[in-house]
Amino acid sequence: MNANGQRSPNRLKRDLAAGKVCLGATLTLGSPVIAELYSRIGFDWLWLETEHTATSLESVLSMLQATNGADVSTVVRVPWNDKTMIKRVLDTGPDGILIPLVNSPEEAEQAVRAMKYPPLGERGAGLSRAQCYGLQMGEYMQSANDEVMTILMIEHIDAVRNIDEILAVPGIDSIMVGALDLSGSMGMLGQTDHPDVEGAIQTVLAASKRAKMPCGIVAGSPEQANRRIKEGFTNIILGLDVLYLLGAAKTALSQVERASR
């Protein structure tokens, strides 16, 4: 969003549709300062996390405001596939919503209905940052159904079993594999590199290729990101703000020589 409240075309949606690789970072600390910094260092998109953090709706709004004028797309993961939660976050004006634990085509349809204004869905119309508080109301309502991305988390073995039917639901723009919760649903919580978990991940990726649907995943390192890109994943989370912070601090401490205490 620029200084006049006008929204640029959704970069992430267009780049993914064109088959480009898009690198993102997950922001968990709820800090507008971190959002501002990360929006200006070269990431293609930012994942603002509210499912597993204390980040409030007010903090989400401030973080999105901090990215104004930056060439980055913003995606908020809501805590649940709930139309009230989705509606309130949509009105803060992100470029997309990431909806967790979608396990069936029926749940995918529910998510899409919550994301779309009528006649495609049941999203209510109101005034907030998304519509520049009314200054861009008409423009936003005309474009939001096409521009605001619906991204589904595939993070349970039931979703893997239903993946072809989920991907057939109209209105989905992309999916993200959640390997950690997927491993838990398979009775192997935390064993994200287990062959059976990796097999499920590859099943989802293969289905996304058949459906020509962009598929994303969280990479634990640049090396892992490069491997996932070669496999065909396109929207890649390269790291988390808190892990970048801890990693830099731990590295600095480990490299300083000091007398034993």
Secondary structure, DSSP 8 states (H G I E B T S, - for coil): --TTS-----HHHHHHHTT--EEEEEE-S--HHHHHHHTTTT-SEEEEE-SSS---HHHHHHHHHHTTT-S-EEEEE-SSS-HHHHHHHHTT--SEEEE----SHHHHHHHHHHHS-TTTS------SGGGGGGTTHHHHHHHHHHHSEEEEEE-SHHHHHTHHHHHTSTT--EEEE-HHHHHHHTT-TT-TTSHHHHHHHHHHHHHHHHHT--EEEE-SSHHHHHHHHHHT--EEEEEEHHHHHHHHHHHHHHT------
